[in-house]
Amino acid sequence: MDAYKELDTRGLNCPLPILKAKKALADMESGQLLKILATDPGSIRDFQAFARQTGHELVEQTTQADEFIHILKRR
């Protein structure tokens, strides 16, 4: 899956990953993918709630070691 933009929020805790994702999505076009790398375990539920509240599609969430990868599609 090719993301238009990749956002590294490793080492940041809530709400910073969400705020940075919101800013990145604002500069993207509808349908483009944003890949977010995070280390905050709370980011899993945070991005689920963010997608529900904003209408962006949460395409995928995966965990690799201590990292969480979220893929959002711009609405």
N, C-alpha and C positions, 0 to 999 in steps of 0.2 A: 504494500500500500504506500503510494508516494504522497507524502505530505507537502503542501505548498510551503509551510513554515514549520520550523521546529523550535520549541521553547524549552529552555533548560531552567527548571525551578528547583533543582536538587539543592537541599540544604535549607530551603525556605518552608516555613510553616503557614498554616491557614491564617489569614485570608490571602496572603501574597500570591500563591499560585493561581488562584481564581482571578485576582485583580490583573495579573499580568496576562492571563489568557483572554480576559475580556478586552483588554487594550489591543492585543494582537488580532483578535477576531474583528475588531472595528476597522482594521486596515485591510481586511481581506474581502474577496468577492463571494457571493452566494455559491455554495457547493464546494468551495475549497476546503482542504483538510488541514487541521492544526494538530501537530503532535506535541504533547506535553510530557516532559520527563520530570518526575517528582520523587522525593524520598519520604514525604509525610504520609503515613498510613491513612490519615483522615482524608487525604485527597480522593480516595475512592468514592466515599459517600458525598464529599463536597462537589465533585464533578458530576455525579448523578443528579444531585439537587440543582446544580447550575444549569444543566441541560434541560431539565423539566421546567425551570423557571424562565429560561430565555428563549426556548424553542430551537436551540442548536441541537443537532443530533449527536449523541454519544455513540460513535461507531464501534469503538472497541476500548476495553480496559484489560491490561495484562500486567503481570508481576514477574520481574526478573531479578532474582536475588533480593536486594533491599530497595529496588527501584520499582516505581509504578509508572506505567505508560498509558496515557489517555489519548485517544484520537477523537477529535471533535470535527463535525462538518458544519461549516457556516450556513446559517439559514438564509 
